[in-house]
Amino acid sequence: MDYTKIFELKPFELKDYIVVSGFPGMALVGKVSVDFLIDSLKGEPVAEIYSYGSPSYIMVDNGLGELPVAELYIVKDRKLAILTGNYQPLTSELQHEFSDKIVELFASKGVKKILTTAAYVAESVGEQRKVYIAANDEGILKELVELGGTPMVEGGVTGLNGLVVGWAGVYGIPAACMMGETVSAYAEATIADYRAAKAVLELLVKYLGIKGLDLSELDAKAKEIEEEAKKIREELVKKMLSFTEKAGRPTTYL
C-alpha cells in the first residue's frame, strides 16, 4: 500500500532543475527559508503531496478545513523547484516512505540536485550564524563549503530534511542539507529563528546565483522576536522579585 499520495495539479518538467526543500522542524529554519523563497520568487504550485502519516486532523481557517499538505512549486525561468509543507509524517517509517516517493518523482523527472534546509542546534552562536552542511556527494559538499558552508563533522540529521538527502543518494541525485546555526531555546520552544534562516538563505542564493534578493525582512522579524523575548524575561524577573519579597526572602536569594 502506498502511504504517500502525489497529485500533479498540471503537467510540469523538472529536467536539470535544482530542488530546494524545507519542512517544519527545529526553530522552523527550513520552513521559514523555503516560504521566503516561494514568496520572493513567486513560485507556481504544480503538485500536492498527502501522507497517511500526517497528523490526524484537518487544518481549519475561517470555517474551511483541509488535510495537512505538502506542496511543490516551480520557478521556470530559474529551473528551480521548491518543496515544503505544513507537516512531517509522524513515524520514522512513514517519513522514509514519504522521502522515497518524492525523491523517486524527482529522479523520474530528471532533477539535477536537491538542497534541503534545516537547523543545527549549537551551545552558543556568534553574530554571524554558521551554516553546517551534510551531503551525500563530495562534489556538492565542496561547492557549498567554498561558498562559506561548514561541514558537519558528526551526528545525525533527523526528519524529512535529512532523509531526503539520504534517499537522493539511493537514486543517484547529489544532495545536501544546509543547517542554520541556532540555540536550544529556539528549538525547544518551536520559535522561528529568522537569523538562522537568513544565514541559510544567504548561502543558498549564492549557490543558486540569485541576485538582488532582499533579506532585510528577516532581520526585522528576528528583532521583533528578540524584543518580545526580552519583555517576557523582564516580566518573569519582576514576578520572581515580587514573590521573594512577599515571602520575606532577600532579593539576593535569586
C-alpha positions as CSV (number, residue, x, y, z in Angstrom):
1,M,0.0,0.0,0.0
2,D,1.2,3.5,-0.8
3,Y,1.0,5.8,2.2
4,T,2.1,8.9,0.2
5,K,-0.2,10.3,-2.4
6,I,1.2,12.7,-5.0
7,F,-1.3,14.7,-7.1
8,E,0.0,16.7,-10.1
9,L,-2.0,19.9,-10.5
10,K,-0.8,20.4,-14.0
11,P,1.9,18.8,-16.3
12,F,5.4,20.0,-15.4
13,E,9.0,19.2,-16.2
14,L,12.0,19.2,-13.8
15,K,14.8,18.2,-16.3
16,D,18.0,19.8,-14.9
17,Y,16.2,21.6,-12.2
18,I,17.5,22.1,-8.7
19,V,15.0,21.3,-5.9
20,V,15.1,23.2,-2.6
21,S,13.1,21.6,0.2
22,G,12.2,22.6,3.8
23,F,9.7,21.3,6.3
24,P,8.7,22.3,9.8
25,G,11.5,21.3,12.3
26,M,13.7,22.8,14.9
27,A,13.4,26.6,15.2
28,L,11.4,26.4,11.9
29,V,14.5,27.3,10.0
30,G,13.8,25.1,7.0
31,K,10.1,26.2,6.7
32,V,10.9,29.9,7.1
33,S,13.7,29.7,4.4
34,V,11.6,28.0,1.7
35,D,8.5,30.0,2.4
36,F,10.5,33.2,1.9
37,L,11.9,31.8,-1.3
38,I,8.5,30.9,-2.7
39,D,7.1,34.3,-1.9
40,S,10.1,36.2,-3.2
41,L,10.4,34.3,-6.5
42,K,6.6,33.8,-7.0
43,G,6.7,30.1,-7.2
44,E,3.9,28.4,-9.2
45,P,2.2,25.4,-7.4
46,V,2.3,22.2,-9.6
47,A,1.8,19.3,-7.1
48,E,0.3,18.4,-3.8
49,I,1.5,15.6,-1.6
50,Y,-0.5,13.9,1.2
51,S,0.6,11.3,3.7
52,Y,-1.3,8.8,5.8
53,G,1.4,9.7,8.4
54,S,0.3,13.3,8.7
55,P,-1.3,14.5,12.0
56,S,-4.8,13.1,12.3
57,Y,-6.8,16.3,12.0
58,I,-7.9,18.9,9.4
59,M,-6.5,22.4,9.5
60,V,-9.3,25.0,9.7
61,D,-9.2,28.6,8.5
62,N,-12.3,30.7,8.6
63,G,-14.5,27.7,8.8
64,L,-12.9,25.8,5.9
65,G,-10.8,22.7,6.7
66,E,-8.3,20.6,4.7
67,L,-5.8,17.9,5.4
68,P,-2.2,18.8,6.1
69,V,-0.4,19.0,2.8
70,A,3.0,19.4,1.2
71,E,3.3,21.4,-2.0
72,L,5.7,21.6,-4.9
73,Y,6.3,24.9,-6.6
74,I,8.4,25.7,-9.7
75,V,10.2,28.9,-10.9
76,K,10.5,28.1,-14.6
77,D,12.9,30.9,-15.5
78,R,15.4,29.7,-12.9
79,K,14.9,26.0,-13.3
80,L,14.2,25.8,-9.6
81,A,11.6,23.7,-7.8
82,I,10.7,24.4,-4.1
83,L,9.1,21.8,-1.8
84,T,7.5,22.5,1.5
85,G,4.6,21.5,3.7
86,N,2.8,22.2,7.0
87,Y,3.6,18.8,8.5
88,Q,6.1,15.9,8.7
89,P,4.8,12.3,8.9
90,L,4.6,11.2,12.5
91,T,6.6,8.0,12.3
92,S,10.1,7.2,11.1
93,E,8.7,4.5,8.7
94,L,6.3,7.0,7.0
95,Q,9.0,9.7,6.9
96,H,11.1,7.2,5.0
97,E,8.3,6.3,2.7
98,F,7.4,10.0,2.0
99,S,11.1,10.8,1.3
100,D,11.4,7.7,-1.0
101,K,8.3,8.7,-3.0
102,I,9.2,12.3,-3.6
103,V,12.8,11.6,-4.5
104,E,11.6,8.9,-6.9
105,L,9.4,11.5,-8.5
106,F,12.3,13.9,-8.8
107,A,14.6,11.2,-10.3
108,S,11.9,10.3,-12.8
109,K,11.7,13.9,-14.0
110,G,15.4,14.4,-14.3
111,V,16.2,16.6,-11.3
112,K,19.9,17.7,-11.2
113,K,20.4,18.4,-7.5
114,I,18.5,18.6,-4.2
115,L,19.1,21.1,-1.3
116,T,17.3,20.8,1.9
117,T,17.1,23.4,4.7
118,A,17.1,22.8,8.5
119,A,18.6,23.9,11.8
120,Y,21.7,23.0,13.7
121,V,21.5,23.4,17.5
122,A,24.7,24.8,19.0
123,E,25.5,25.6,22.6
124,S,26.0,29.3,21.6
125,V,26.1,31.3,18.5
126,G,28.0,34.3,17.2
127,E,26.7,37.4,15.5
128,Q,27.2,35.7,12.1
129,R,25.5,32.3,12.2
130,K,27.2,29.4,10.6
131,V,25.6,27.1,8.1
132,Y,26.5,23.4,8.5
133,I,26.5,21.1,5.6
134,A,25.7,17.3,5.4
135,A,25.8,16.0,1.9
136,N,25.6,12.7,0.0
137,D,28.2,13.7,-2.6
138,E,31.7,15.1,-2.2
139,G,31.2,17.5,-5.2
140,I,28.2,19.3,-3.8
141,L,29.8,19.4,-0.3
142,K,32.9,21.1,-1.7
143,E,30.8,23.6,-3.7
144,L,28.9,24.7,-0.6
145,V,32.0,24.8,1.6
146,E,33.8,27.0,-0.9
147,L,30.9,29.5,-0.6
148,G,31.1,29.6,3.2
149,G,29.4,26.5,4.5
150,T,30.9,24.4,7.3
151,P,31.0,20.6,7.0
152,M,29.1,18.8,9.8
153,V,31.7,16.6,11.4
154,E,29.4,14.0,13.1
155,G,25.9,13.4,14.3
156,G,22.6,12.9,12.5
157,V,20.0,14.9,10.7
158,T,16.5,13.8,11.6
159,G,13.2,14.1,9.8
160,L,12.5,14.8,6.1
161,N,15.2,17.5,5.9
162,G,17.8,14.8,6.5
163,L,16.1,11.7,4.9
164,V,15.5,13.4,1.6
165,V,19.3,13.8,1.3
166,G,19.8,10.1,2.1
167,W,17.2,8.8,-0.4
168,A,18.5,11.2,-3.0
169,G,21.8,9.3,-2.7
170,V,20.0,6.0,-3.3
171,Y,18.6,7.4,-6.6
172,G,21.9,8.9,-7.6
173,I,21.0,12.6,-7.2
174,P,23.6,14.8,-5.5
175,A,22.0,16.4,-2.4
176,A,22.9,18.4,0.7
177,C,21.2,19.6,3.8
178,M,22.0,23.2,4.8
179,M,21.5,23.8,8.5
180,G,21.4,27.3,10.0
181,E,23.0,27.6,13.4
182,T,20.5,28.1,16.3
183,V,20.3,27.6,20.0
184,S,18.2,25.2,22.1
185,A,15.9,28.0,23.4
186,Y,14.5,28.5,19.9
187,A,14.4,24.8,19.1
188,E,12.7,23.6,22.3
189,A,10.1,26.3,22.2
190,T,9.5,26.0,18.4
191,I,10.2,29.7,17.9
192,A,11.2,30.7,14.4
193,D,14.9,31.7,14.3
194,Y,14.9,34.2,11.5
195,R,18.6,34.9,11.8
196,A,19.4,31.2,11.2
197,A,17.0,31.2,8.3
198,K,18.7,34.3,6.9
199,A,22.2,32.6,7.1
200,V,20.8,29.6,5.2
201,L,19.3,31.8,2.5
202,E,22.5,33.9,2.1
203,L,24.4,30.7,1.3
204,L,21.6,29.3,-0.8
205,V,21.2,32.3,-3.1
206,K,24.9,32.4,-3.6
207,Y,24.8,28.8,-4.7
208,L,21.8,29.3,-7.0
209,G,23.2,32.5,-8.4
210,I,20.2,34.6,-7.4
211,K,20.9,38.3,-7.4
212,G,19.2,41.1,-5.6
213,L,17.1,39.1,-3.1
214,D,16.3,41.5,-0.2
215,L,16.6,39.6,3.1
216,S,16.1,42.6,5.4
217,E,12.6,41.4,6.2
218,L,14.2,38.5,8.1
219,D,16.3,40.9,10.2
220,A,13.1,42.9,11.2
221,K,11.2,39.7,12.2
222,A,14.2,38.5,14.2
223,K,14.3,41.8,16.1
224,E,10.6,41.6,16.8
225,I,11.0,38.2,18.4
226,E,14.1,39.2,20.4
227,E,12.3,42.2,21.8
228,E,9.3,40.2,22.7
229,A,11.5,37.6,24.4
230,K,13.3,40.4,26.3
231,K,9.9,41.7,27.6
232,I,8.9,38.2,28.7
233,R,12.2,37.7,30.6
234,E,11.9,41.1,32.3
235,E,8.3,40.3,33.3
236,L,9.4,37.0,34.8
237,V,12.2,38.7,36.8
238,K,9.7,41.2,38.2
239,K,7.3,38.4,39.2
240,M,10.2,36.4,40.9
241,L,11.3,39.5,42.8
242,S,7.8,40.2,43.9
243,F,7.4,36.6,45.1
244,T,10.6,36.7,47.1
245,E,9.7,40.0,48.7
246,K,6.3,38.7,49.7
247,A,7.9,35.5,51.1
248,G,10.3,37.6,53.2
249,R,13.4,36.5,51.5
250,P,16.1,38.9,50.4
251,T,16.3,39.6,46.7
252,T,19.8,38.2,46.7
253,Y,18.1,34.8,47.1
254,L,17.7,34.8,43.2
